[in-house]
Amino acid sequence: APLAPAPRTPVRSFDGLEVDTDSMEVRVHGALVPLTPTELRLLLEFTAAPGIVLERAVLLERVWDYEWGADTRVVDVHVQRLRAKIGGGRIETVRGFGYKLRRAE
C-alpha cells in the first residue's frame, strides 16, 4: 500500500513568529501583523527555508518574478519594511549574498 502523505502543518512557528499558510495571517507573539502581499510572499520564502541564505537574485525571481539583472535594491527595501513589522533580529543580512531567517534573540 502506498504511504499516506505526511500531515501538513499550515502554521510555521519561529520564536513567537507564526505564519499561517492557509489563512495567510502573520502573528508576532499572538498579535496579528498586517503585511502587504509582497512582504507576505517574502516572509513565506524565508519561513520555507529557515537558516538558509536566500540570494537577492533568487528572491527577485521568486517574489517579484524578475530575471537577474533587475535592481536588487527593491529586495533590500522590502526586507527593511518586513523587519520593522516582525522584529529586526529575525532576518539576518549575509553580506555579499542575501538574507536568511534566524531565530530572534
LUMVEX-741198 format. One record per residue: residue in three letters; x negated, y, z of N, C-alpha, C in turn. Coordinates in pm, whole numbers, padded with zeros to 5 digits, always signed. Layout:
N
ALAXYZXYZXYZ;...
END
This chain:
105
ALA-00085-00119+00000+00000+00000+00000-00089+00124+00000;PRO-00049+00226-00075-00129+00349-00077-00125+00417+00058;LEU-00234+00487+00088-00240+00561+00214-00147+00681+00208;ALA-00081+00705+00318+00004+00825+00326-00086+00947+00334;PRO-00044+01058+00274-00126+01180+00284-00137+01224+00429;ALA-00249+01285+00460-00267+01337+00595-00163+01445+00621;PRO-00112+01451+00744-00014+01557+00773-00077+01694+00751;ARG-00004+01779+00684-00054+01912+00653-00024+02005+00768;THR-00123+02081+00807-00106+02179+00914-00100+02317+00850;PRO+00017+02381+00857+00028+02511+00791-00041+02625+00865;VAL-00080+02605+00991-00140+02714+01068-00290+02689+01084;ARG-00368+02786+01039-00513+02783+01057-00544+02874+01175;SER-00610+02820+01278-00637+02895+01401-00786+02909+01425;PHE-00828+03029+01461-00967+03060+01490-00974+03162+01602;ASP-00997+03115+01725-01017+03206+01839-00915+03320+01846;GLY-00790+03286+01850-00686+03388+01862-00634+03442+01731;LEU-00700+03406+01621-00652+03444+01487-00574+03327+01432;GLU-00449+03350+01393-00367+03245+01335-00314+03290+01200;VAL-00331+03203+01100-00280+03229+00966-00184+03116+00933;ASP-00057+03149+00918+00043+03050+00881+00056+03053+00729;THR+00011+02944+00664+00009+02941+00518+00146+02913+00459;ASP+00243+02878+00541+00381+02862+00491+00454+02995+00490;SER+00452+03065+00605+00524+03192+00616+00439+03310+00571;MET+00307+03286+00553+00211+03392+00516+00209+03502+00621;GLU+00219+03461+00748+00209+03555+00859+00074+03540+00927;VAL+00020+03650+00973-00108+03651+01043-00084+03710+01181;ARG-00138+03642+01281-00126+03689+01418-00265+03693+01481;VAL-00288+03796+01561-00411+03807+01638-00368+03810+01784;HIS-00407+03707+01859-00367+03690+01999-00216+03704+02014;GLY-00142+03642+01920+00004+03638+01927+00075+03756+01863;ALA+00004+03863+01836+00067+03983+01779+00062+03975+01626;LEU+00177+03996+01564+00186+03995+01418+00105+04110+01360;VAL+00021+04079+01261-00064+04180+01198-00023+04190+01052;PRO+00033+04303+01011+00073+04318+00870-00050+04336+00781;LEU-00059+04254+00678-00167+04265+00581-00110+04291+00443;THR-00187+04358+00360-00147+04373+00220-00163+04237+00152;PRO-00099+04215+00037-00118+04088-00034-00265+04058-00064;THR-00342+04160-00099-00484+04139-00129-00561+04100-00003;GLU-00534+04167+00109-00600+04132+00235-00566+03989+00275;LEU-00441+03950+00255-00398+03815+00289-00469+03712+00200;ARG-00477+03738+00071-00548+03645-00018-00695+03633+00022;LEU-00755+03743+00059-00894+03743+00103-00908+03659+00231;LEU-00820+03680+00327-00825+03605+00452-00802+03456+00427;LEU-00713+03422+00336-00690+03281+00303-00817+03215+00249;GLU-00893+03289+00170-01020+03235+00119-01116+03209+00235;PHE-01125+03304+00328-01216+03287+00443-01172+03171+00532;THR-01042+03161+00560-00996+03056+00652-00998+02918+00588;ALA-01001+02911+00456-01012+02782+00388-01154+02726+00397;ALA-01251+02813+00426-01392+02771+00430-01465+02841+00544;PRO-01421+02820+00669-01487+02889+00780-01634+02851+00790;GLY-01717+02952+00812-01860+02929+00827-01935+02918+00696;ILE-01863+02914+00584-01926+02904+00452-01939+03044+00394;VAL-02057+03077+00341-02077+03207+00281-02004+03212+00147;LEU-01918+03311+00131-01847+03333+00005-01909+03455-00062;GLU-01967+03432-00178-02032+03542-00251-01928+03640-00302;ARG-01968+03765-00315-01876+03868-00364-01818+03830-00500;ALA-01901+03775-00588-01853+03738-00722-01745+03631-00714;VAL-01760+03537-00623-01661+03431-00604-01530+03490-00552;LEU-01542+03582-00456-01422+03647-00403-01353+03730-00511;LEU-01430+03799-00592-01371+03876-00703-01291+03785-00795;GLU-01349+03672-00826-01282+03579-00918-01156+03520-00857;ARG-01165+03477-00731-01052+03409-00667-00941+03503-00623;VAL-00978+03620-00569-00878+03711-00512-00825+03809-00616;TRP-00915+03860-00700-00876+03962-00798-00870+03910-00940;ASP-00916+03787-00962-00919+03727-01096-01009+03806-01191;TYR-01119+03861-01136-01216+03934-01216-01330+03841-01252;GLU-01393+03867-01362-01513+03794-01400-01634+03865-01341;TRP-01747+03792-01332-01871+03851-01283-01905+03972-01368;GLY-01958+04072-01307-01990+04195-01378-01898+04308-01334;ALA-01786+04270-01272-01697+04373-01219-01765+04435-01097;ASP-01717+04549-01057-01773+04621-00943-01742+04546-00814;THR-01846+04496-00746-01823+04420-00623-01791+04508-00503;ARG-01800+04639-00517-01767+04727-00404-01620+04714-00364;VAL-01536+04672-00457-01394+04653-00423-01382+04546-00315;VAL-01467+04446-00319-01466+04342-00216-01504+04403-00081;ASP-01611+04482-00081-01659+04544+00043-01552+04630+00108;VAL-01482+04708+00028-01377+04797+00079-01265+04716+00144;HIS-01221+04610+00077-01112+04529+00132-01155+04449+00254;VAL-01279+04403+00256-01329+04334+00375-01330+04429+00494;GLN-01371+04555+00472-01371+04653+00582-01230+04676+00635;ARG-01132+04686+00544-00993+04706+00588-00942+04585+00665;LEU-00977+04466+00615-00935+04343+00682-00998+04333+00821;ARG-01125+04366+00831-01194+04365+00961-01124+04457+01061;ALA-01082+04573+01015-01017+04670+01103-00887+04613+01159;LYS-00822+04526+01084-00693+04472+01127-00705+04345+01211;ILE-00805+04261+01183-00814+04132+01254-00926+04127+01357;GLY-01008+04231+01363-01121+04231+01456-01251+04221+01378;GLY-01336+04320+01397-01457+04332+01316-01556+04219+01327;GLY-01559+04148+01440-01658+04044+01458-01627+03914+01388;ARG-01510+03902+01327-01470+03774+01268-01530+03749+01130;ILE-01554+03854+01053-01609+03838+00919-01751+03894+00920;GLU-01845+03805+00900-01987+03841+00907-02041+03870+00767;THR-02119+03978+00756-02187+04009+00632-02314+03926+00624;VAL-02334+03859+00512-02458+03787+00487-02527+03866+00377;ARG-02623+03950+00418-02685+04047+00328-02738+03981+00201;GLY-02705+04044+00089-02751+03995-00040-02668+03883-00099;PHE-02571+03833-00020-02491+03721-00069-02341+03748-00065;GLY-02288+03774+00053-02144+03793+00064-02101+03797+00209;TYR-01995+03720+00239-01935+03723+00371-01897+03583+00414;LYS-01882+03566+00547-01829+03439+00598-01747+03466+00723;LEU-01650+03379+00744-01567+03386+00864-01642+03318+00977;ARG-01650+03386+01090-01709+03323+01207-01618+03349+01326;ARG-01640+03273+01428-01557+03288+01548-01588+03421+01616;ALA-01486+03484+01668-01505+03612+01739-01583+03585+01866;GLU-01664+03681+01904-01743+03665+02025-01675+03729+02143;
END
